[in-house]
Amino acid sequence: MKKICVFCGSASGKGENYIKMAQELGDKIVTNNFGLVYGGASIGVMGAVADSVLKNNGEVIGVMPKSLVDWEVGHEGLSKFEIVETMHERKEKMYDYSDAFVAIPGGMGTLDELCEIVTWAQLEYHKKPIFLVNFNGFFDGLIAHFKNAVTEGFLKQEHMDLITIVDSNDELFDILDLN
């Protein structure tokens, strides 16, 4: 089974719209016969996407550093929950398990994971697809920053193009092809 790694927040964001979006993403992951790889939390957007996949009898692999198990509230009901020593090891394991990467709303950890996986692609360490779901314009500022980095000569357009930007889960699955 192909697996999608989702980078997202352990917070819920304001209102219910981010949780609902994460639940919808989880539903679509299972409906489209994929498994989920993520950071392993039972709370926030992370927990919502994982719970949705599990509710639909899908496979969920969570990876979390030992130091965050209590803080991010490690999810106990996963298909596989791997505890690692460091954040670097977490990201490496998530990469190893995954066939594609999707960033949805989150904070600094989400941005760290997205930027690192894009950097790895830029350096040609991998050719796995990378998606950014710009739900409700959440990433408008980040996208503007990336475009400015291209304009100012700090980022090549070809590297910006490593990220496929979509506005919804429906659009993501309309173009996601991991054959």
PyMOL commands that set and color helices and strands:
alter all, ss='L'
color gray80, all
select helices_A, chain A and resi 17-31+44-55+66-68+87-97+108-122+135-137+140-151+157-160+169-175
alter helices_A, ss='H'
color red, helices_A
select strands_A, chain A and resi 3-7+35-38+60-65+80-84+100-103+130-133+163-166
alter strands_A, ss='S'
color yellow, strands_A
deselect
rebuild
show_as cartoon
